[in-house]
Every structure is written in structure tokens, then in C-alpha cells.
Amino acid sequence: MELMPPYIPDDINLASQSRDVQPRNHTLPFEVLGLIFHHIPKIGPFDLLPILFVCNSWHEAVCHHSSLWSDIKLNYTIYTMFSVGGTFQESRASNYLRCCLKYSGTMPLDITLDFEQLIDVSFGDEMYIKRQIIPLLEVLVGHGEEHLVRWRSFTWRAMCLESIPITLSFLPSTIPNLQTVKFFDMFYDDDPHPAFPTCPNLRTVELYLYNQLILREIDCSHVTDLKLGTDHIWHREDVKALHKFGNVRRLTLYTVGYSYTSEPSGGSTGAEVLFPHLHTLRLHGAPGLVLVKLLKTPKLKELAFDEVSLFDLLKDVSLASTIESAHIQIRQRNIDSEINISEKVVEFLTVSPLLQRLRIPKWLHEELESGGFCLEGRPVHLEVVPK
């Protein structure tokens, strides 16, 4: 059966019997069915298996809706799906990837290499599994690198330093049309490693717990969107990274884990970071005061934040002096009972003289109303965001 992906059981008679079932909506056009299937949670090629054998029309819709096959993940799931008796069947895994490449047609490809699920596996087993999965990148590159032109994004969650040089050795020198890279848990030592490929069309970058070395050969001058995150401690590495992204238009700094303000560790943070074209800044979690003070944003227009401590921080910096739109995303449960939130908002308006639009959650609007807050004399449009 030509359209039957290699990971489907080889019982063709069973497949035919299953697909002969005619559901009530079997007359829907393939295009409509494909769009509906996009709304399946975590849709990806493996998630298509349950709907491939519903009927002929569903099978055809899945196989001919190319975008359903373009999000390709190399992770622990692919290892378990193609392992029999503890032996990884590399040839079947490669056939599956070729199937994805075939059915995705000319669609841009989103490639993910994610080893987060291996966190509970012993180190020996972890490295064995990674050594089975990483070489599959060769299939997605192609013998003549013919598939590289379709790579749109590459997400890489390394989790341990030993796998990083192995992965880099399987990547080409250039990924011509790659627009997005996301690096997570990318710490490794200072020994020389192959450089990450050149990406002349890179536009979006996300970095979380990464090492500065991974960026050393990447030209970030065309990047317009940057997300920089940490667990709860900012390092000099993070400040150094900011200096490489002088042309960003949208910047997000986020902290996950512990929610307290911390300063970049490791001594002096270095010079101020000028973002002459930055339009939008989002501060999630509690970025350190020193880190935010380094930012110089003469054209900043939009600001969003979700921690009450940022009210005090914004009084000490000039970030808010040019903004025209702000979004306060603070959750009510994060407010200490001793904090007068109305006073905080009034102080924020004072340091934001050009503000024209303020978005706040419903609970905060109710709090401000009960406290007699009003915008008299300020041409600020107040927008309440539903819970």
C-alpha cells in the first residue's frame, strides 16, 4: 500500500477493512478535513496514526495535507516507537522520516531534537539512545543536502554536554532558509567544537540555559525577535548574548522556577546594551535590576510585565519613558496583602508620560475601582482583559 507510512502495522487486509468504514462526514473535502486535523492537540506525524484508518477519505486527507507532516521531532518517542526487544531499528525510523519528507511536499520543515524525556534514564542508556537518534539528522538533511532548503525552524534541547559535539558533527555548514532557532539546556565546556551552521536568514532566536559558545559563529545581525530565559539566576553569558542582537525589534526576558529578583552572576556585567530599534519588551518572571538597567531602548513603544516587583524597577530606569502601550499581567495571588496596588499603578503612569493604552486583568480593574482610581486628565485608553 503506497500511502501507508512504515510505522503502521503491515496487515493490509486489516487496513482495507478499517478504511472501508464510512463515517457520516466522509464527504467533507480533503482540505477541510486537513484543517480540522490541525486542531488535534500536539498534532504531529505520530499523532496521525489513530485517524489514518478511519476511512478512505480520512486516510487521503491526512496523506495529502502536507502541513500535517512538516513538524518532525527526534526524541525519546521515536526511539521507543522503533525499538524491538531493546534494539533500535534504524532503517524503519529512517523510512518513517522519509515518509514525513515525502508527504510534507514542499512545506517548510520544523525540526526538533529534544532529549528532555531522557532525564530519568541512566547516563549509559541515555548516551546509547542519543547515539541512535542523532544520526537520523542525516535523513532530514538529505544525501545532497536537498532537504535543507525547507528547514524553517530548529529546536534543540540538549540536556547534557556530551551530545552537543555529536549533534553538531551531523549538521551542515549552512542552513540557507532557517528562520528560527531555539536552544535549551545548552551548557558545555570550552573545548573546541564544530560551529553551529551559518543561518543567513535567521530572524527569531530563543535561548534558555545556554552557553555563549553555541552563538560564536552565528550572525545575529538580522534577528528581529529574541527570547532570553533562565531558571532563576542571570549570568554574564546572558548579558554577552544581548550584545549580539542589536537589531531586535521584540525582546522577551523571562525567568522560570523561583520568582525572585537576581542579578547576573560572575562579576561585572559589562557595558550598556543599546537596542536602537526595539519596539516591544516583555518581562516575565523577575529579571535582575542590573540586567534591566543595562538596556537602552530609545524607540520602545510596548511593554508587558507580570511581576509586582517590576513596578519598583521601572521607577529606577528610563524604559517606560517612551512607551505608548503597556500590558500588566500580574496575577492576583502574587500580590502581598500589604501592597497598595493602586499606588503602584499611579507611580507607573507617572514614569510613563506618553502612555496611550493600558491593558490590565479584570481583578486589577476591580481593585482600582474600589480604591477610587481614575484616569482624569490622562488620555489613556484602559482595556480590561478577561480572566
Phi, psi and omega in degrees: 000112190299320186272005184274112180302150188295342182271000177275140179309147189275013179280091185294323179299317178296319179298316181296317179298318181295321185280348177285347178293132183248101178289169185295332184258028185290348181270358178298141177300151179305320183298319180291316178300317179300318179295323177296317182296336178297338183271003172292130182306137177055040183301135178193171183307320179294329181286351182279342186306314183296335184260353181293329186255015179293312179191174181300317184293321178293319179300313181294321180297318180294313185289337182255358176264092194298328183293341178291341185254003191268352179260099190249126182243131171254108184207193182296330180298317181294329177292314182291325181294330185244027175250133178232118180061033180083001180252125180280126181266088186299323183294321179289322177297320178295320178297321177300315180294322177295326176297315178299317180296321181292309185285342177283350175062240180252011182296147172299146184256136173251110186256133178233130173243104192229118181247021181298325182293347182272006187297332181262005179269145179301155186300318180298314178294323180300311182292325177298314181296317180297323180289342174275325187275316187303318180299344177295344175303331180299324179294318183286338175280316182096149182301321178254023182059028184290338182272347184300327184296343180263352179295115179260321180219151177224117178251129187227115175246100191279314178074331177210149189290334185296331184276346186293308179297329178296314180298314181299329181291340179264356179265148181284177181284334182218137171243097197298323186247014180295125182254335186225133170232141177228118181247126178233137175054059188248030180285134173204173188281184186271004180295149180299136177227159172303145181282153172294145184304152172292137182229086186295342182248024181293130182235330185231132181226135171234130182232127178221120182048063186242174176248138181305331184297331182294340182262358194298330182254002184271130176277110183259012186292339181260001182288129180250340180236125180228131171241125182235121185228161176213172179282303173201358180235126176270140183245166174301331177305320182293320179293319178299321180297320182301327181294340181276352188240051185292345184254013182293146176257331181229125183233132175238125172248122183225148178235129176242160183096236180288140183254072174219156183285130178225152182258155178305129182273168173092026176093211185299141182273345178098194187282167176298152181250114181268126173242085187294340183246006184296127182252323186231132178232128177240127179244108181245135187084213184232080177295147184295148181299317181298319180298313182292325179298335180287341185282128175243115190228077186295341182244020181295130181241331184234137181223135176226141177206158186227017177235136181296332179297338180292337176301313180291322180297317184293341176288334186264357180231170184260012185304317187280353187292339183247358188285147177248343180221138179222146178231110177269116186248024183293138176270144185300323183291348180269004183262124175291142184297338181275352182275130175269097186293330179297319178296321179298317181293320178298316178298322179296318178297328180295321181271004179235068187295339183261005184298131180242337185220126180234120178256129182222154177290161184300318182297324180289322177300317179295322179295317180293319179296317180293336179268005178078018180292139175213160182255030182302129178087354179243124179281059182253126176277119181266121181243122181268126181266122180300156180297000000 
